[in-house]
Amino acid sequence: MIVINDSFMKPVIDRASASPRKRMNYNFHPRLDDPLQRMLNCLQPGTYIQPHKHENPDKCEAFILLKGKVLVVEFNNDGQIASHALLEAGTGACGAEIAPRVFHCIIAMAPDSVVYEVKNGPYTPLDDKNFASWAPREGTEGCQAYMEQLMKQLT
């Protein structure tokens, strides 16, 4: 049995803090071709996850908040906000499930935020995510401003 508690999460959080991308996964699934991908996703404020969707192959994805505060945003195909959820530890708002073919992103709103993420496998880097052309690409200018605009609109 793997028990997920503060001491289990701490090394992953520490690696996320030290990472240039300000995030780090811990995979529970033993192989990338596992049919069910299960992971901790540790996020620090300022990490940018470009809006994306999972299609061809279609995959649903769920986020269950374990620690901190995150904003989960869904978009329609032209980049307009379709819905959102502010997940915060201790408030009762603790999870969100994203349907296949729906653009979405997740934004860390508090330091050391951790979600338990589940999605269909297998993971193949070439077709796992279909990135939104209307949002900045990770590592390019405008990522921080884009996230700030979303947070200002939704929180």
Steps between C-alpha positions, in 0.01 A plus 500: 500500500616851421379753755481854364574739785706812560827310537435310174418822313786711640782372273282549192402849614868579561588384146217715360636803690848441356380429146524778238144399394377537863325162492575133538309175459531183701363210297330212678447305178796271429519551122412773251278252317293430813129534412440719806742784567511605869730767634562776747536831321679749727461859384655828608355842413635617166508161333332517161304212356387596152131436441461165329254221437527125474357364175603244241524307723224644718583506871321634804703649782425565868670720757448439873654769719714370785671822611491870418282682250462468121283646230374255237372666182312353203483681166296468186685436175561870428653570842202651681461387862228236520520418872738499793545367851706644782618204707627585846594269785248513784220668304320192368594587139744215451489364146416544134458258211569604142324323213692390191537761224465797741775762516616557858782619721585504869658794682669485842353767726700412813851370566548123524167414339454128431237323294452129452453472125340207322456454127469225248823357363713420332723805508665566168665843478419550130122482541428545872408868476354717227615850593280804443628720219333805660712483820871572545730199468687401813833680518396792280427860584149566624446189716502686832276779368254243363477323839460830683216598267320170570547535877377859495186400307418194710604570859 
